[in-house]
Every structure is written in structure tokens, then in C-alpha cells.
Amino acid sequence: MSDTNNYDSGRAAAHERGMGTRREVLGDAHVDRSIEKMTDVTAPFQDFITRTAWGDVWQRPGLDHTERRLLTIGILTAVGNDGELDMHIRAALRAGVSHESIGEVLLHTAIYAGVPNSNHGFALLNKAVEELG
């Protein structure tokens, strides 16, 4: 088998692993919407994040998925990424992460990354808790 074929089969395997993890973490509905919106322009990026974020980093043994969820929420809060933050808060709640644990992450983030970002994170958390019951 040539190096190109090995490379391509490795990429395909990482994509398949990543798609499974992506669906597990974010839910089928979100992933299906992302795939439906994919265009020729966005397809390379979708492939990249599926292989690298979901097929590699989220697969590593050093942290479990709950720890990765909470870390992701802290980072997204710190950088003020509203859309991704809301999505990850909701995905964490649906996966059984308590709103108290997410709140602790938001409090901790306030100290190190700024009160305004965490304040907004709490607003998103509160709205998600109300909507998801």
C-alpha cells in the first residue's frame, strides 16, 4: 500500500471515529444540521474538525468526556464565543452534567478570564436550564 493510501485510510478512520464522538458529545440533531449546511467551501473545515478535534483530541485518555466538556465551557467562556458556548452548555446538560458543575466552571472562569464573560455564560446556562427543564 502506498504512503498516500495509508494517509488517506488514516484520515478516513479518524473521520469515522470523530463523527461518532461528535454525535455522542453534541447530539445527532446538531451534527445533522451541520452536515446539511455543509458546502464545498466549508467541507474541508468540517472534515478537519471532525478528524482532529473529535477523532483525535476528544479520544485521548487523559480526560474523560465530562472533564473535556467542562474545560471546553471554561475556554469558550474565556474567549467569549457565544454560539459555541451555548451549544456546549446545552450538550453538557443533555449528557447529564449538572448545572451546578457548569456554574462552578463559570465562577472559576470569572476569576481568571473576566466577570463579563462569565456573567454572559451564566445567562446562557440559566436560559438552557429553563428551556431543557
LINJOVEN-V679398 format. One line per field, one symbol per residue. ss: DSSP state (H for helix, E for strand, - for the rest). phi: phi as a letter, one per 20 degrees, with the letter a starting at -180 (. if undefined). burial: I if it has 9 or more other ideal C-beta (glycine too) atoms within 8 Angstrom, else O. Layout:
ss = ???
phi = ???
burial = ???
This chain:
ss = --HHHHHHHHHHHHHHHHHHHHHHHH-HHHHHHHHHH-----HHHHHHHHHHHH--HHH-----HHHHHHHHHHHHHHH--HHHHHHHHHHHHH----HHHHHHHHHHHHHHH-HHHHHHHHHHHHHHHHHH-
phi = .fgfffffffffffffgffffgffeenfgfffffffefcgfegffgfgfffefeecffefefceffffffffffffffemegfffgffffffffenfffffffffffffgfecofgffgfgffffffffffem
burial = OOOOOIOOIOIOIIIIIIIOIIIOIIIOOIIOOIOOOOOOOIIOOIIOIIIIIIIIOIIOOOOOIIOIIIIIIIOIIIOOOOOOIIIIIIIIIOIOIOOOIIIOIIIIIIOOIOOOIIIIIIOIIOOIIOOOO
